[in-house]
Amino acid sequence: MPMAADLQTSAASARGEDLFTDPAYLRIRDVVYQISGIYHAEDKMYLLGGACTRRMAETKAKSPREYLDQLTVRADRDSELRKLLNEITIGETCLFRSQPQIDALKSVILPQLIAEKAQMGYRRLRVWSAGCSTGEEPYTLAMVLLEEREKLLKGWTFEIAATDLNDRSIEIAKAGVYGDYALRNTSAYYRRKYFTPMAGASAGAGEKLQIRDEVKAAIAFSRLNLNDPSKMLFMSGMDIIFCCNVLIYFDGASKRRVVQQFYSNLLPGGYFFLGHSESLFQVNDEFRLVHFPGTTAYWKGPAGKGATT
Amino acid sequence: MNANVAEQLNKKVRSIHSLPTPPVIFQPLLGLLQQPADRVNLKEVTRLVSYDESLAAMCLRIANSPLFGRAKTTESVQAAVLSLGIRRVGDILLTCCMQQMMPRGKWATDPAAFWRHSLGCALVTRKFAEMIEYPDVEKAYVAGLLHDLGIVVNSVTYPEEFSGVLEEAAKMCVPLLVVEEKRLGFTHCESGLILAETWRIPPDIRDVIQFHHGDGGAFDKNPLVSLVHLCDLLCRMRSLGHGYYEAQGVDFAADEAWLVLAQQFPRLAAMDLARFTFDLDAVVGEVTDLVNSIFAPTEAS
C-alpha cells in the first residue's frame, strides 16, 4: 500500500524540511498505537506526520499540540481519531497487482485445497482480504474465482470477506469505480467481461469503469479493526487470507498478535499471503513459508500435525 | 532407466561429435579449483588463461560484472586475481570454459535460458553457502554451475525428443525431470553423469550432477548435493529456472535436503529464508544482463 501522500512527505523529509520532531507528534503516535496497534517507528514518522498535516489543514489546528488536543480532549475526539486513521491507512493500489500471487492461487493452491476439501465432503471456499483498502484486491480475487466457476470451482460456492479499518476506503470499494491507474494491469478480457463503462464519462483519458454486480455479489465488505480480538473471532473458518502491506504499519507485538489470530482463523491446510516483500520472520513460527514461482506465502499445516517439524 | 536405454544413451553420449572437447585448460583448472586457495599459484593461473585470447577477454568482462564483485582493474588477469581473489577468478575461468564447451549447433533449448539457470544457480549456491558458513563457497559455485550438464546432453543428443519434453513440461507446468522420465526413459541427471565421467569431473561435483533431484541417499553423504538441490529449486521459484512456469509450492524447511543440511550447518536453522529470497530478485536482473552481454553474442557466431 504505497501511500498517496508518501511521495510528497518523504521527499520533504529527505530534504530535511519537516522531520516531525515536535514532541506532540510522539504523543499522537502513542494515541494511534493504543487505538489501532499501528506503530510508526522513527523511519515511518513521516507517514504519520503527513497524515496529521493533512488533517490539521482540515481542522484548522495551528500546531501539533493543538491537534493533539483535538484528538484527546475534545468531545468529538473519537470522530477525529477515526479520520486520522483513515488518513494513515488510505492506500493506493491497483487491480491484478501481483500476477505471481494470482498464478500461485490458480495453479497450485486452488487445485490443492479443492482436492483436499472435496475429500472431506466440503464444497465451499472462504477467502478473506484483510486490509482491502479501496477494493482492488477483493475484486481481483473475485474475478479470478469467477473465472474458475465452470472449471475448478464447478459445483462449489465461494465467499470473499473484504475488510478494512478505513470506512472511507470501504465506501469507495463498495462503489467499485476505477480509473486508468487502478486498471493499468487489467487486461481487455477482464475489462470487457467484468466491468461496465461509467455513464457520462468521456472515452479515452480519464475513462472510468465500474465493476459489475455479479462481481460485487461475491464480496461482503465490512469495516474491521484487525486489532480488535472480539471482531477477529467472527472471521474464522477461512481457506485463504490476503493481508498485503497492512502489517507493515504494525509494531512487533501487535503484529505477532494479529498474525496469530490469522493463523487461528485459517482452516488447517489454509494459506496466508502477505505483500510483495513482507515476511513473518521472527513474527510467527507456526506458519510455514512456501515458495511459489515469483512469490511466497505462508501455509498452516494440516490438522492433527504440529505446524513445525 | 532400463539397461537397454542406458546402453543406448551411453553410446550416444560418448559418440557426440557436436559436443566439443574441453579446452586444454579445463582439466588443470578443475584441479586448481580443488586445491586450497593458498596453494594455488598465480603464475599458473595466468599461464592457463594466456592459452586463449578470447577466453581471457571474456574472463575479464565477467570479472567486471557486479555479480562477481567487480574487479577494480580489468586490464589483466593478474590484476583481476589480485582484486577478486584467485578462487573467484578460477570460477570465472571455468564459466568461460563451459561456455566454450557448449555445442554450437542445434539446441533443443534456448542456450541463453540454460546459461541464466546455470550461472544463476552457481551464484545463488555460493551466496547460500556463505550464509550457512559452508567451508568451500567456491566449490559450491562450481557445483551450481555444472549441475545441469545433462540438459546440454539431452538438448544436443536428442534434440527432437527433448524439445517435445520441454514443450510438454511447459504445458503441464511440471518439472523437466518428470517428463524426461516419461518420454525419454532417462533424465538429465543420468545423461549428465555420463558426460561428467567423460570430462573427468571430480567425484563430489559428479554426485551433484547425478543426485541434485534427490535419490540415492546422496543428501546425507555429500552436503554439496543438498546445497545445490535447494538452490536449484530456489532459482526455479525465482525467475531463474528453465523458462516456464512450474506449478508447485515448495516448503524448503520440510525438504529432506534442508533437514540434512540443518544438522551439519546450524546457521541454516536461524536463516531468514524469506529475506534471502527477496534479495535474490536483485541477482536475477544482473544475471540476465551478464548472460546477454557475455553469451548471446558468441551464440550467434
Chai-1 contact restraints between the chains, C-beta under 6 A:
chainA,res_idxA,chainB,res_idxB,connection_type,confidence,min_distance_angstrom,max_distance_angstrom,comment,restraint_id
A,S107,B,A247,contact,1.0,0.0,6.0,A-B,restraint_1
A,V108,B,A247,contact,1.0,0.0,6.0,A-B,restraint_2
A,V108,B,G249,contact,1.0,0.0,6.0,A-B,restraint_3
A,S277,B,F278,contact,1.0,0.0,6.0,A-B,restraint_4
A,S279,B,A274,contact,1.0,0.0,6.0,A-B,restraint_5
A,F281,B,D272,contact,1.0,0.0,6.0,A-B,restraint_6
A,F281,B,A274,contact,1.0,0.0,6.0,A-B,restraint_7
A,R288,B,D251,contact,1.0,0.0,6.0,A-B,restraint_8
A,L289,B,A274,contact,1.0,0.0,6.0,A-B,restraint_9
A,V290,B,G249,contact,1.0,0.0,6.0,A-B,restraint_10
A,V290,B,D251,contact,1.0,0.0,6.0,A-B,restraint_11
A,H291,B,M237,contact,1.0,0.0,6.0,A-B,restraint_12
A,H291,B,V250,contact,1.0,0.0,6.0,A-B,restraint_13
A,F292,B,G249,contact,1.0,0.0,6.0,A-B,restraint_14
A,P293,B,M237,contact,1.0,0.0,6.0,A-B,restraint_15
A,P293,B,Y245,contact,1.0,0.0,6.0,A-B,restraint_16
A,T296,B,A274,contact,1.0,0.0,6.0,A-B,restraint_17
A,T309,B,A254,contact,1.0,0.0,6.0,A-B,restraint_18
